[in-house]
């Protein structure tokens, strides 16, 4: 479990920016100190302060990765959007609420790789709620309390369905006529309520032409993915991916099971990412320069993957079998198996992923650990 002293880099950056501008809010509200952009949205000194803190922090953390931000120039964002890996941030999401003295504003940061959020944070400073990802899992830390792992609600849909909507929305036409109960929440808090299991889905969040942009949702989307959910396009019923500019179409956030049951997510798209990553692939291979490096990597991988309390790992004849989560301890259904291979002087470690509900998070964990111990990811075969 993460602790306050072990917060990942993005969470630390978001907290620094959020705490700084929280201290500025009352003065900005009292003086009505803001200007309007051409699109009618507001911008304050707090937006610019937060942007400076976030961008500086991200450049120190990963200087090679491009940054898309609401407060950066069009030219800068346009160039950054072409990068396969980038950060996307709204350093002060819900500026209007901020200037009205409300508490539902946040600092949002997401890391995008090949169109998919792989790491993220959303911080509500006034509410003292920090949602973030770490090692493929999603966490919520309230104030100085120890962070707790969060997850979307599993199992059958509630009756009535709990739907997180904005204060000016009553959109429930996507629920197939089912009985529902609306809960009103500001901005990206809607996605967070789904990620922590308090709501089943959001309402239809408006996209292009007056709605959300990619930098608004990237951080919350990463948290939702790690918690077992996703964001889907309303029209196509496919998972939303960050590979088509800055505008977001009408979309719904929900637990994967809830989205499928409501026919909002095509079953064929479950666990799928863009072809470059192929989350639905059954295996991933990493190469190593020497056999010793490969063997050391195997030990490190086995140690790291067996650390969580709800994970069991077994070894037999050089093959490791990883069982993740309650109910996964069936001998014929491991979440991951992995083993080493040496052929023609080439050394590789092959990971085969099962059908575990934790598959996406486990694949990300394997990526992180393998890169840390010196593995080079081999090109994927695209089916």
Buried (B, 14 or more C-beta within 10 A) or exposed (E): EBEBEEBBBBBBBBBBBBBBBBEBBEEBBEEEEBEEEEEEEBBBBBBBBBBBBBBEBBEEBBEEBBBBBBBBEEEBBEBBBEBEEBBBBBBBBBBBBBBEEBBBBBBBBBBBBBBBBBBBBBBBBBBBBBBBBBBBBBBBBEEEEEBEBBBBBEEEBBEEBBBBBBEEBEBBEBBEEBEBEBBBBBBBBBBBBBBBBBBBBBBBBBBEEEBBBBBBBBBBBBBBBBBBBBBBBBEEBBBBBBBEEBEBBBBBBBBBBBBBBBEBBBEEBBBBBBEBBBBBBEEBBBBBEEEEBBBBBBEBBBEBBBEBEEBBBBEEEEBBBBBBBEEBEEEEEBBBBBBBEEEEEEBBBBBBBBEBBBBBBBBBBBBBBBEEBBBEEEEBEEE
